[in-house]
Amino acid sequence: MAKKQQKHKNTQFRSFLRKTFIVLLTLGVTLAAAGYLALLMVFKGPSPTFSTLIVGTFMETRRGDKIVHWFYSDDELEAILNQNGVENSTSVTVDNDYDFNIPEEEKNDLKIIDVSGSTFNGKLMIVRDPSRIQLGVNVLMDNYKNNGFLVQDYVTAAGAIGGINAGGFDDPNGMGNGSIPQGVVIKDGELVAGRLTDWGTIIGFNEKDHLIVGNMTGSQALEWGLTDAVTFGPVLIVDGEAVSITGTGGGLNPRTVIGQAYDGSILLLVIDGRQTTSLGASYEDCVKIMLQYGAMNAANLDGGSSSVMVYENKIVNHIVSMRSDRTVPTAWLVK
């Protein structure tokens, strides 16, 4: 009798497990289907403008590009991105070899301004004296062991007052540790990463503290006297003229931008993104802010989850991750 009761209980338990599994499987399939249909409406919905905006936004994220490929072929994506982006400007900053005469009483001036738009919030740091800007590089840090560092680490090591992230880095599957800089990196007039023949969008300063932006090789950057420089882009403003931006211009994302005003002041912009209170900014949004504050040259730096601004030992913007900002290979620092 006891054996029959035990067998009956086992049968009931197995039946319960089967039913539970079926319910959970059905729920999972339903949720997956609903999620797919929701994404389908986003990417293939009735508004082409909204769809291309979302495509641009996802393509600049670490994992979003894989999702986009579920709905578009490579040829379709290429066409969308070509119609919604920043013109690959062939212009390079014209250096007129003049000195910025910063009044002595203004050399320590620094202010941080809140900036905002319909889809974003951010911070703009204005540094009056461009000679205060220097580059932090991971390979020159005392405790470098094939890794990147937090912007705060660079700030502390240099005894700086603030800083932002700078150039890009190899980031396989979104798991990079900031150890390998993207393209050319120049520090104190020496090539410390990349090759002389590497060509890309280089952003840096010469010995007169002029911000130089444009497409060039590492060799050309050194020939033109760049002392500190990184690679990323795109260029946004050259000699006071905004580059051509088409369509939705890169989507809405966290951004980091560096610029220089006509009086020599350095403009360091960090835009929050991927948050309920700040979705992010387009390239056009960044251009408008830079021009509003008098930029004659400006370029986009690494953004997304790398975007961070540090001032007086604190992160002053709202970073993407709830845990920490990312380790990066380079940072622009304010002495």
VOPAGU-2260 file (C-alpha; in pm, 1 decimal, decimal comma):
REM VOPAGU-2260
SITE   aa  ch    i         X         Y         Z
SITE  MET   A    0       0,0       0,0       0,0
SITE  ALA   A    1     281,8     239,1      94,1
SITE  LYS   A    2     459,7     167,2    -234,0
SITE  LYS   A    3     142,9     249,1    -431,6
SITE  GLN   A    4     102,3     578,3    -244,3
SITE  GLN   A    5     466,1     669,9    -308,2
SITE  LYS   A    6     430,6     584,6    -677,3
SITE  HIS   A    7     116,9     797,3    -697,0
SITE  LYS   A    8     298,5    1090,8    -535,2
SITE  ASN   A    9     589,9    1055,8    -779,2
SITE  THR   A   10     347,6    1052,6   -1070,6
SITE  GLN   A   11     175,4    1365,8    -941,1
SITE  PHE   A   12     511,5    1540,5    -894,9
SITE  ARG   A   13     625,1    1455,3   -1248,1
SITE  SER   A   14     291,9    1576,9   -1381,9
SITE  PHE   A   15     335,1    1901,6   -1189,8
SITE  LEU   A   16     685,5    1947,1   -1331,7
SITE  ARG   A   17     562,8    1885,6   -1687,7
SITE  LYS   A   18     278,9    2134,2   -1651,7
SITE  THR   A   19     509,6    2393,5   -1493,8
SITE  PHE   A   20     762,4    2346,8   -1773,6
SITE  ILE   A   21     491,5    2385,8   -2038,2
SITE  VAL   A   22     358,9    2702,9   -1872,6
SITE  LEU   A   23     707,9    2854,0   -1843,1
SITE  LEU   A   24     796,0    2755,8   -2199,0
SITE  THR   A   25     473,5    2907,3   -2330,1
SITE  LEU   A   26     536,6    3224,2   -2130,6
SITE  GLY   A   27     894,2    3245,9   -2258,2
SITE  VAL   A   28     791,5    3197,3   -2620,3
SITE  THR   A   29     511,7    3453,6   -2581,4
SITE  LEU   A   30     745,8    3711,9   -2430,0
SITE  ALA   A   31    1010,7    3646,4   -2696,0
SITE  ALA   A   32     752,1    3682,7   -2971,9
SITE  ALA   A   33     616,1    4001,2   -2815,6
SITE  GLY   A   34     967,6    4140,1   -2784,3
SITE  TYR   A   35    1045,9    4056,5   -3145,4
SITE  LEU   A   36     723,1    4216,1   -3267,2
SITE  ALA   A   37     795,6    4526,6   -3060,0
SITE  LEU   A   38    1143,2    4555,1   -3212,5
SITE  LEU   A   39     995,4    4492,2   -3556,4
SITE  MET   A   40     759,0    4785,4   -3506,4
SITE  VAL   A   41    1050,9    5002,7   -3395,4
SITE  PHE   A   42    1283,3    4912,7   -3682,3
SITE  LYS   A   43    1026,6    4858,7   -3957,0
SITE  GLY   A   44     743,3    5078,6   -3831,7
SITE  PRO   A   45     541,5    5342,8   -4017,8
SITE  SER   A   46     789,0    5625,9   -3950,0
SITE  PRO   A   47    1110,9    5595,7   -4156,5
SITE  THR   A   48    1265,4    5889,8   -3968,8
SITE  PHE   A   49    1208,1    5726,4   -3630,5
SITE  SER   A   50    1333,4    5390,3   -3758,8
SITE  THR   A   51    1656,4    5536,6   -3895,5
SITE  LEU   A   52    1708,2    5729,4   -3571,2
SITE  ILE   A   53    1682,4    5403,9   -3374,9
SITE  VAL   A   54    1914,3    5224,8   -3619,2
SITE  GLY   A   55    2177,1    5496,1   -3577,0
SITE  THR   A   56    2140,5    5481,7   -3200,6
SITE  PHE   A   57    2171,2    5101,7   -3180,9
SITE  MET   A   58    2464,2    5084,3   -3424,0
SITE  GLU   A   59    2677,9    5295,0   -3190,3
SITE  THR   A   60    2622,1    5068,6   -2889,8
SITE  ARG   A   61    2838,9    4772,8   -2793,3
SITE  ARG   A   62    2571,4    4508,8   -2855,9
SITE  GLY   A   63    2293,9    4694,2   -3035,5
SITE  ASP   A   64    2446,5    4642,4   -3379,7
SITE  LYS   A   65    2382,5    4268,3   -3347,7
SITE  ILE   A   66    2011,8    4332,9   -3282,4
SITE  VAL   A   67    1988,5    4564,7   -3582,7
SITE  HIS   A   68    2128,5    4288,8   -3804,6
SITE  TRP   A   69    1822,7    4075,6   -3723,8
SITE  PHE   A   70    1609,1    4316,0   -3924,3
SITE  TYR   A   71    1838,4    4459,1   -4192,9
SITE  SER   A   72    2087,0    4321,7   -4442,5
SITE  ASP   A   73    2437,8    4466,8   -4463,9
SITE  ASP   A   74    2343,9    4652,7   -4782,6
SITE  GLU   A   75    2033,7    4802,9   -4619,6
SITE  LEU   A   76    2233,7    4915,9   -4317,2
SITE  GLU   A   77    2503,1    5069,4   -4534,1
SITE  ALA   A   78    2240,3    5269,2   -4723,5
SITE  ILE   A   79    2076,0    5389,3   -4399,7
SITE  LEU   A   80    2405,1    5493,1   -4239,6
SITE  ASN   A   81    2520,5    5670,5   -4555,6
SITE  GLN   A   82    2200,6    5875,9   -4554,3
SITE  ASN   A   83    2210,6    5949,1   -4181,0
SITE  GLY   A   84    2552,3    6049,8   -4057,9
SITE  VAL   A   85    2837,2    6296,3   -4068,9
SITE  GLU   A   86    3017,9    6375,3   -4390,5
SITE  ASN   A   87    3370,5    6234,2   -4384,8
SITE  SER   A   88    3540,0    6571,7   -4410,1
SITE  THR   A   89    3874,7    6583,4   -4588,9
SITE  SER   A   90    3951,6    6921,3   -4433,2
SITE  VAL   A   91    4219,7    6961,5   -4168,6
SITE  THR   A   92    4236,8    7256,3   -3931,3
SITE  VAL   A   93    4428,1    7547,3   -4081,8
SITE  ASP   A   94    4695,2    7645,2   -3830,1
SITE  ASN   A   95    4775,7    8014,5   -3865,8
SITE  ASP   A   96    5069,4    7988,4   -3624,6
SITE  TYR   A   97    4943,8    8257,9   -3389,0
SITE  ASP   A   98    4967,2    8264,5   -3011,5
SITE  PHE   A   99    4669,5    8276,8   -2778,5
SITE  ASN   A  100    4735,2    8567,9   -2547,4
SITE  ILE   A  101    4551,5    8464,4   -2233,5
SITE  PRO   A  102    4536,1    8746,8   -1976,1
SITE  GLU   A  103    4718,0    8646,4   -1659,1
SITE  GLU   A  104    4409,2    8698,5   -1444,4
SITE  GLU   A  105    4210,8    8453,2   -1662,3
SITE  LYS   A  106    4457,7    8164,5   -1679,2
SITE  ASN   A  107    4298,7    7974,3   -1391,8
SITE  ASP   A  108    3941,5    8030,0   -1509,8
SITE  LEU   A  109    3736,0    7713,4   -1539,9
SITE  LYS   A  110    3361,6    7666,9   -1530,9
SITE  ILE   A  111    3120,3    7379,5   -1578,3
SITE  ILE   A  112    2786,4    7456,5   -1741,1
SITE  ASP   A  113    2474,5    7240,7   -1750,0
SITE  VAL   A  114    2355,3    7186,5   -2107,0
SITE  SER   A  115    2031,5    7027,4   -2219,5
SITE  GLY   A  116    1804,0    6962,6   -2513,6
SITE  SER   A  117    1480,6    6779,8   -2581,3
SITE  THR   A  118    1649,6    6438,6   -2551,1
SITE  PHE   A  119    1958,7    6499,8   -2341,0
SITE  ASN   A  120    2134,2    6653,1   -2042,6
SITE  GLY   A  121    2505,9    6703,9   -2007,0
SITE  LYS   A  122    2800,7    6905,5   -1883,9
SITE  LEU   A  123    3025,9    7151,0   -2065,5
SITE  MET   A  124    3360,1    7231,5   -1905,2
SITE  ILE   A  125    3520,5    7551,4   -2035,3
SITE  VAL   A  126    3893,5    7583,9   -1967,2
SITE  ARG   A  127    4016,9    7934,8   -2044,7
SITE  ASP   A  128    4387,6    7851,1   -2083,0
SITE  PRO   A  129    4452,1    7577,3   -2344,3
SITE  SER   A  130    4801,4    7512,8   -2208,2
SITE  ARG   A  131    4635,1    7340,0   -1911,6
SITE  ILE   A  132    4524,3    7049,0   -2132,4
SITE  GLN   A  133    4742,0    6738,8   -2142,3
SITE  LEU   A  134    4695,8    6377,3   -2246,3
SITE  GLY   A  135    4694,2    6081,4   -2011,5
SITE  VAL   A  136    4802,5    5753,9   -2175,5
SITE  ASN   A  137    4774,3    5407,1   -2025,2
SITE  VAL   A  138    5113,6    5274,9   -2141,0
SITE  LEU   A  139    5287,7    5558,1   -1953,6
SITE  MET   A  140    5113,3    5493,4   -1621,0
SITE  ASP   A  141    5333,6    5351,9   -1342,7
SITE  ASN   A  142    5110,5    5050,3   -1278,3
SITE  TYR   A  143    5037,5    4966,5   -1643,0
SITE  LYS   A  144    4987,5    4592,5   -1700,8
SITE  ASN   A  145    4820,4    4565,4   -2041,4
SITE  ASN   A  146    4510,4    4743,2   -1917,7
SITE  GLY   A  147    4322,6    5069,3   -1939,8
SITE  PHE   A  148    4246,3    5300,9   -1649,1
SITE  LEU   A  149    3951,3    5499,4   -1522,0
SITE  VAL   A  150    3959,0    5869,2   -1609,8
SITE  GLN   A  151    3980,5    5935,9   -1235,9
SITE  ASP   A  152    4303,5    5730,3   -1227,8
SITE  TYR   A  153    4460,6    5949,4   -1495,8
SITE  VAL   A  154    4347,6    6264,8   -1315,9
SITE  THR   A  155    4497,1    6147,5    -986,2
SITE  ALA   A  156    4824,9    6027,7   -1140,2
SITE  ALA   A  157    4879,3    6360,7   -1317,5
SITE  GLY   A  158    4774,0    6574,1   -1022,8
SITE  ALA   A  159    4509,7    6723,4   -1250,3
SITE  ILE   A  160    4187,3    6892,1   -1144,0
SITE  GLY   A  161    3964,8    6723,7   -1400,6
SITE  GLY   A  162    3938,0    6528,6   -1721,8
SITE  ILE   A  163    3728,3    6346,5   -1980,1
SITE  ASN   A  164    3773,8    6026,3   -2177,2
SITE  ALA   A  165    3953,3    6067,2   -2508,3
SITE  GLY   A  166    4027,8    5822,7   -2793,2
SITE  GLY   A  167    3875,7    5490,1   -2883,6
SITE  PHE   A  168    4003,2    5140,3   -2816,3
SITE  ASP   A  169    3970,8    4783,2   -2936,1
SITE  ASP   A  170    3652,8    4647,7   -2780,7
SITE  PRO   A  171    3578,3    4291,2   -2898,5
SITE  ASN   A  172    3220,6    4193,9   -2812,7
SITE  GLY   A  173    3197,3    4494,2   -2582,1
SITE  MET   A  174    3438,1    4327,6   -2339,5
SITE  GLY   A  175    3755,4    4531,0   -2399,8
SITE  ASN   A  176    3944,2    4660,6   -2096,9
SITE  GLY   A  177    4076,4    4974,4   -2264,0
SITE  SER   A  178    4423,5    4829,3   -2307,7
SITE  ILE   A  179    4470,8    4878,2   -2682,4
SITE  PRO   A  180    4416,9    5231,8   -2817,8
SITE  GLN   A  181    4247,3    5274,9   -3151,9
SITE  GLY   A  182    4484,0    5412,2   -3414,7
SITE  VAL   A  183    4750,4    5671,7   -3349,6
SITE  VAL   A  184    4830,6    5813,1   -3005,7
SITE  ILE   A  185    5093,0    6086,3   -2963,3
SITE  LYS   A  186    5229,3    6203,1   -2628,3
SITE  ASP   A  187    5486,3    6482,8   -2587,1
SITE  GLY   A  188    5562,9    6470,1   -2958,4
SITE  GLU   A  189    5632,3    6095,1   -2960,7
SITE  LEU   A  190    5427,8    5819,5   -3121,8
SITE  VAL   A  191    5329,8    5589,5   -2832,7
SITE  ALA   A  192    5061,1    5380,7   -3008,5
SITE  GLY   A  193    4977,2    5299,7   -3368,1
SITE  ARG   A  194    5205,1    5327,8   -3669,7
SITE  LEU   A  195    5335,8    5616,5   -3876,3
SITE  THR   A  196    5137,7    5485,6   -4174,2
SITE  ASP   A  197    4808,2    5451,6   -3984,1
SITE  TRP   A  198    4546,6    5685,0   -4131,3
SITE  GLY   A  199    4243,3    5810,8   -3944,7
SITE  THR   A  200    4069,5    6103,6   -3779,5
SITE  ILE   A  201    4329,4    6249,5   -3545,4
SITE  ILE   A  202    4243,6    6498,2   -3273,4
SITE  GLY   A  203    4517,7    6676,0   -3084,0
SITE  PHE   A  204    4718,5    6982,8   -2990,5
SITE  ASN   A  205    5035,5    7136,5   -3127,6
SITE  GLU   A  206    5303,8    7319,8   -2930,7
SITE  LYS   A  207    5107,9    7646,0   -2954,2
SITE  ASP   A  208    4808,5    7475,4   -2787,3
SITE  HIS   A  209    4599,6    7487,4   -3104,4
SITE  LEU   A  210    4343,7    7207,3   -3140,1
SITE  ILE   A  211    4404,7    7034,4   -3473,7
SITE  VAL   A  212    4138,9    6798,3   -3614,0
SITE  GLY   A  213    4126,8    6608,1   -3940,7
SITE  ASN   A  214    4210,9    6294,3   -4133,9
SITE  MET   A  215    4582,6    6222,8   -4154,1
SITE  THR   A  216    4850,0    5959,7   -4099,4
SITE  GLY   A  217    5060,6    5931,9   -3786,7
SITE  SER   A  218    5356,7    6061,4   -3984,6
SITE  GLN   A  219    5163,5    6368,3   -4102,3
SITE  ALA   A  220    5045,4    6439,6   -3747,9
SITE  LEU   A  221    5405,8    6450,7   -3627,5
SITE  GLU   A  222    5516,2    6657,9   -3928,5
SITE  TRP   A  223    5243,5    6910,9   -3848,9
SITE  GLY   A  224    5374,6    6942,0   -3496,1
SITE  LEU   A  225    5107,9    6763,7   -3292,3
SITE  THR   A  226    5241,4    6703,5   -2943,7
SITE  ASP   A  227    4942,7    6524,1   -2785,9
SITE  ALA   A  228    4683,4    6345,4   -2999,5
SITE  VAL   A  229    4435,3    6056,4   -3016,6
SITE  THR   A  230    4231,2    5887,8   -3286,9
SITE  PHE   A  231    3852,5    5883,2   -3309,0
SITE  GLY   A  232    3598,8    6111,9   -3477,8
SITE  PRO   A  233    3411,7    6223,3   -3669,3
SITE  VAL   A  234    3525,3    6582,5   -3706,2
SITE  LEU   A  235    3231,9    6813,8   -3631,8
SITE  ILE   A  236    3362,2    7167,5   -3692,8
SITE  VAL   A  237    3661,8    7285,0   -3897,7
SITE  ASP   A  238    3773,1    7648,3   -3898,3
SITE  GLY   A  239    3433,6    7764,5   -3776,1
SITE  GLU   A  240    3232,6    7566,6   -4031,3
SITE  ALA   A  241    3013,4    7274,7   -3926,1
SITE  VAL   A  242    3053,6    6960,9   -4133,5
SITE  SER   A  243    2754,9    6836,1   -4329,9
SITE  ILE   A  244    2523,1    6615,0   -4124,4
SITE  THR   A  245    2247,1    6421,9   -4298,8
SITE  GLY   A  246    1927,8    6266,2   -4167,7
SITE  THR   A  247    1929,0    6161,8   -3803,5
SITE  GLY   A  248    2306,4    6202,4   -3774,4
SITE  GLY   A  249    2427,1    5906,1   -3570,0
SITE  GLY   A  250    2121,4    5860,0   -3350,3
SITE  LEU   A  251    2089,4    5950,8   -2983,0
SITE  ASN   A  252    2376,4    5838,8   -2761,7
SITE  PRO   A  253    2605,4    5946,6   -2479,4
SITE  ARG   A  254    2869,9    6174,6   -2633,2
SITE  THR   A  255    3210,9    6317,3   -2553,4
SITE  VAL   A  256    3332,6    6610,0   -2764,3
SITE  ILE   A  257    3635,9    6837,5   -2752,7
SITE  GLY   A  258    3651,4    7181,5   -2912,5
SITE  GLN   A  259    3840,4    7508,7   -2906,4
SITE  ALA   A  260    3692,6    7857,6   -2920,3
SITE  TYR   A  261    3842,0    8150,7   -3108,3
SITE  ASP   A  262    3989,3    8295,5   -2790,1
SITE  GLY   A  263    4172,1    7968,7   -2720,4
SITE  SER   A  264    3932,7    7835,7   -2455,2
SITE  ILE   A  265    3892,3    7458,6   -2455,2
SITE  LEU   A  266    3539,4    7316,6   -2461,7
SITE  LEU   A  267    3496,9    6971,1   -2307,7
SITE  LEU   A  268    3145,3    6836,2   -2358,9
SITE  VAL   A  269    2999,4    6519,0   -2207,5
SITE  ILE   A  270    2638,6    6420,1   -2280,8
SITE  ASP   A  271    2451,1    6166,6   -2068,0
SITE  GLY   A  272    2257,1    5895,3   -2247,8
SITE  ARG   A  273    2069,0    5563,6   -2235,2
SITE  GLN   A  274    1875,8    5686,7   -1932,2
SITE  THR   A  275    1510,6    5776,3   -1878,5
SITE  THR   A  276    1601,3    6140,0   -1812,4
SITE  SER   A  277    1856,7    6164,8   -2094,2
SITE  LEU   A  278    1834,3    5943,3   -2402,5
SITE  GLY   A  279    2139,7    6101,5   -2560,5
SITE  ALA   A  280    2240,2    6353,8   -2824,5
SITE  SER   A  281    2291,6    6343,8   -3199,0
SITE  TYR   A  282    2601,5    6482,1   -3368,0
SITE  GLU   A  283    2396,0    6782,8   -3475,4
SITE  ASP   A  284    2304,2    6851,8   -3111,8
SITE  CYS   A  285    2674,4    6852,8   -3023,8
SITE  VAL   A  286    2760,7    7084,4   -3311,5
SITE  LYS   A  287    2495,9    7333,8   -3200,1
SITE  ILE   A  288    2634,5    7341,7   -2846,0
SITE  MET   A  289    2990,6    7383,9   -2968,4
SITE  LEU   A  290    2896,9    7667,4   -3204,0
SITE  GLN   A  291    2688,9    7833,0   -2931,8
SITE  TYR   A  292    3003,4    7858,6   -2720,3
SITE  GLY   A  293    3221,2    7983,5   -3002,5
SITE  ALA   A  294    3401,2    7672,6   -3125,0
SITE  MET   A  295    3622,0    7713,5   -3429,6
SITE  ASN   A  296    3726,4    7345,4   -3427,8
SITE  ALA   A  297    3563,2    7043,5   -3266,5
SITE  ALA   A  298    3560,5    6666,4   -3292,9
SITE  ASN   A  299    3372,2    6374,8   -3147,8
SITE  LEU   A  300    3561,4    6152,7   -2903,6
SITE  ASP   A  301    3476,0    5803,4   -2781,3
SITE  GLY   A  302    3124,7    5805,1   -2636,5
SITE  GLY   A  303    2866,8    5558,2   -2513,5
SITE  SER   A  304    2953,0    5390,2   -2186,1
SITE  SER   A  305    3299,5    5551,3   -2201,4
SITE  SER   A  306    3160,9    5905,8   -2170,1
SITE  VAL   A  307    3265,0    6055,7   -1837,5
SITE  MET   A  308    3368,7    6389,7   -1689,6
SITE  VAL   A  309    3568,8    6410,3   -1367,6
SITE  TYR   A  310    3619,7    6726,4   -1163,5
SITE  GLU   A  311    3775,4    6760,9    -818,2
SITE  ASN   A  312    3790,2    6383,0    -766,6
SITE  LYS   A  313    3424,4    6324,7    -855,4
SITE  ILE   A  314    3232,6    6212,7   -1162,3
SITE  VAL   A  315    3006,9    6508,0   -1240,1
SITE  ASN   A  316    2792,9    6357,4   -1517,1
SITE  HIS   A  317    2560,7    6055,8   -1506,1
SITE  ILE   A  318    2744,8    5759,5   -1654,2
SITE  VAL   A  319    2569,0    5474,2   -1835,2
SITE  SER   A  320    2666,3    5194,5   -1597,6
SITE  MET   A  321    2534,2    5184,3   -1242,0
SITE  ARG   A  322    2858,4    5017,3   -1131,9
SITE  SER   A  323    3144,0    5222,6   -1276,2
SITE  ASP   A  324    3269,5    5407,2   -1580,0
SITE  ARG   A  325    3484,3    5208,8   -1824,0
SITE  THR   A  326    3859,8    5175,1   -1824,2
SITE  VAL   A  327    4003,3    5361,7   -2123,8
SITE  PRO   A  328    4349,1    5397,7   -2284,2
SITE  THR   A  329    4356,8    5777,9   -2300,3
SITE  ALA   A  330    4205,9    6081,5   -2128,5
SITE  TRP   A  331    4220,8    6456,8   -2180,9
SITE  LEU   A  332    4325,3    6611,9   -1851,0
SITE  VAL   A  333    4303,2    6963,1   -1708,0
SITE  LYS   A  334    4608,5    7057,9   -1502,0
